[in-house]
Amino acid sequence: MQPPVKFRFRAVLFDLDGTLVDSAPDLAGAANFLRTERAMPPLPLESLRPWASHGARGLIGAALGIKPEDDDYAELQQAFLDHYSRTLADQSRVFDGIEETLARLEAAGVAWGVVTNKAMRFAAPLMQAMGLATRAGVLVAGDTLAVAKPHPGPLLHAAAQLGAATADCAYVGDDERDVIAGRAAGMVTVAAAYGYCSGHNPDDWQPDLVVSAPSQLITALTRI
């Protein structure tokens, strides 16, 4: 076991999908379920993967070209969510390198938690299935508060739950809204370029740091 690392942070917060957990296979599976129900061939994972951070709206749009303002969107959204709720941990996995990152934070006495826009009815069972639920100091979901990212409220709430000043927190996420929320909350922001930000350059979001693999997180968090 590697020796504990010294961090200046009291807490590190993470986005869930595309940052801690590679959930794209099961999200794409729910989108392809809608296609097969309509006698359409499934799309390859790589074509749906960039939409995994955009939830049902993005995936339904990518898979079927249906937008929220279209008449049949509500029915499709419900079918997508119902299927996803049954299969959300079938193929999803914690990203390689995340387990070591979390273990080293824990060994150093640094609290960690999750702030996601995913609804709690999906976030909590996914965390449980990935073996993260009992280890995380806090889980703030998209419906925990009346606001969600990019509003800083969920991050401020998570920091308060952990008893940490926001200046002593870092937030790691793979979407521009994560950087916007983290910056507005007064936290150090780390963009996870290994996540679902295909087609975007995370440097353009002006985070404090960018990492291209989870294995770089520990080094990144000790550089600031």
Sequence and secondary structure as in RCSB ss.txt:
>XXXX:A:sequence
MQPPVKFRFRAVLFDLDGTLVDSAPDLAGAANFLRTERAMPPLPLESLRPWASHGARGLIGAALGIKPEDDDYAE
LQQAFLDHYSRTLADQSRVFDGIEETLARLEAAGVAWGVVTNKAMRFAAPLMQAMGLATRAGVLVAGDTLAVAKP
HPGPLLHAAAQLGAATADCAYVGDDERDVIAGRAAGMVTVAAAYGYCSGHNPDDWQPDLVVSAPSQLITALTRI
>XXXX:A:secstr
       S SEEEE SBTTTEE HHHHHHHHHHHHHHTT     HHHHGGGGGGHHHHHHHHHH   TTSTTHHH
HHHHHHHHHHHHTTSS EE TTHHHHHHHHHHTT EEEEE SS HHHHHHHHHHTT TTT S EE TTTSS  TT
SSHHHHHHHHHHT  GGGEEEEESSHHHHHHHHHTT EEEEETTSS TTS GGGG  SEEESSGGGHHHHHHH 
